[in-house]
Amino acid sequence: MDKITQYQQNIIEILKAHACYNRSITPNVTSQIVIDRENNHFMLLSVGWHQNQFIYNVAFHFAILEGKIWIQQNNTDILVADELLQCGIPAIDIILGFIPPNLRIYSGFGTPIESSKAA
């Protein structure tokens, strides 16, 4: 299996795991997984109604760009980058897209370990 296909599979497994969480507080809000393999975008949405208010929330948005996984959005307190590491994805292939480019070096992701220590 090539790297991109493996990364797609890892991301989808993570999204499926988080989509299964019980939403007993908001039973009319469902988790929806959006998968666009052709353009390499993957999202977990919360959609529905709660107390007469429409809910639409992007929990996670991943993209695979130039062979790396970009976490474009993480609106949770879940350390999803660590979950990617647990799947065997090297830290250099995980980019925290929601962090300003000049600060990413301090995240420990997306840069070689030697560069992160040098900064």
C-alpha positions as CSV (number, residue, x, y, z in Angstrom):
1,M,0.0,0.0,0.0
2,D,1.4,3.4,-0.9
3,K,2.0,6.2,1.6
4,I,-1.0,8.3,0.5
5,T,-3.4,5.4,0.6
6,Q,-2.1,4.5,4.1
7,Y,-2.5,8.0,5.3
8,Q,-6.1,8.2,4.0
9,Q,-6.9,4.9,5.7
10,N,-5.4,6.2,9.0
11,I,-7.3,9.4,8.9
12,I,-10.6,7.7,8.1
13,E,-10.1,5.3,11.0
14,I,-9.5,8.2,13.4
15,L,-12.6,10.0,12.1
16,K,-14.7,6.9,12.5
17,A,-13.5,6.4,16.0
18,H,-14.5,10.0,17.0
19,A,-17.8,9.9,15.1
20,C,-18.9,7.0,17.3
21,Y,-18.8,9.0,20.6
22,N,-22.2,9.0,22.3
23,R,-23.9,12.4,22.1
24,S,-26.5,11.8,24.8
25,I,-26.6,15.5,25.6
26,T,-27.4,16.5,22.0
27,P,-29.3,13.5,20.6
28,N,-30.5,15.4,17.5
29,V,-27.0,16.4,16.5
30,T,-25.2,13.7,14.4
31,S,-21.6,13.2,13.5
32,Q,-21.0,13.1,9.7
33,I,-17.8,12.1,8.1
34,V,-16.9,13.8,4.8
35,I,-14.4,11.9,2.6
36,D,-13.0,13.3,-0.6
37,R,-10.2,10.9,-1.6
38,E,-9.7,12.5,-5.0
39,N,-8.7,15.8,-3.5
40,N,-7.5,14.3,-0.2
41,H,-9.8,16.2,2.2
42,F,-11.4,14.5,5.3
43,M,-13.7,16.1,7.8
44,L,-15.8,15.2,10.8
45,L,-18.9,17.4,11.2
46,S,-21.5,17.8,13.9
47,V,-24.9,18.7,12.3
48,G,-28.4,18.9,13.7
49,W,-30.6,20.8,16.1
50,H,-30.2,21.5,19.8
51,Q,-32.6,23.7,21.8
52,N,-34.1,25.3,18.6
53,Q,-30.7,26.2,17.3
54,F,-29.1,24.7,14.2
55,I,-25.6,23.2,14.9
56,Y,-23.0,22.9,12.2
57,N,-19.5,22.4,13.5
58,V,-16.3,21.2,11.9
59,A,-14.6,19.0,14.6
60,F,-11.7,18.0,12.4
61,H,-10.4,18.8,8.9
62,F,-7.5,16.9,7.5
63,A,-5.9,17.3,4.1
64,I,-3.1,15.4,2.5
65,L,-0.8,17.8,0.6
66,E,2.5,17.0,-1.0
67,G,2.7,13.7,0.9
68,K,2.0,15.2,4.3
69,I,-1.0,15.2,6.6
70,W,-2.2,18.7,7.3
71,I,-4.5,19.2,10.3
72,Q,-6.4,22.2,9.0
73,Q,-8.8,22.3,11.9
74,N,-9.2,20.8,15.3
75,N,-12.1,22.3,17.2
76,T,-11.8,19.7,20.1
77,D,-9.5,19.2,23.0
78,I,-8.4,15.9,21.5
79,L,-4.7,15.6,20.6
80,V,-5.4,14.2,17.2
81,A,-1.8,14.7,16.0
82,D,-0.7,12.3,18.8
83,E,-3.3,9.8,17.4
84,L,-1.6,10.0,14.0
85,L,1.7,9.3,15.6
86,Q,0.2,6.2,17.3
87,C,-0.7,5.1,13.8
88,G,3.0,5.1,12.9
89,I,2.9,8.4,10.9
90,P,6.2,10.2,11.4
91,A,6.0,13.7,13.1
92,I,7.7,15.2,10.0
93,D,4.7,14.2,7.9
94,I,2.2,15.9,10.2
95,I,1.6,19.6,9.8
96,L,-0.5,21.7,12.2
97,G,-2.0,24.0,9.5
98,F,-3.9,26.0,12.1
99,I,-0.7,27.2,13.7
100,P,1.1,30.2,12.1
101,P,3.9,29.0,9.8
102,N,6.6,30.8,11.8
103,L,5.5,29.0,15.0
104,R,5.1,25.5,13.7
105,I,8.8,24.7,14.3
106,Y,8.0,24.8,18.1
107,S,5.1,22.2,17.7
108,G,7.4,19.2,17.2
109,F,5.5,18.4,14.0
110,G,6.3,19.0,10.4
111,T,10.0,19.7,10.8
112,P,13.0,17.4,11.2
113,I,13.9,16.9,14.9
114,E,17.3,18.5,14.2
115,S,15.7,21.7,13.0
116,S,13.3,21.9,15.9
117,K,16.1,21.6,18.4
118,A,18.2,24.2,16.6
119,A,15.6,26.9,16.8
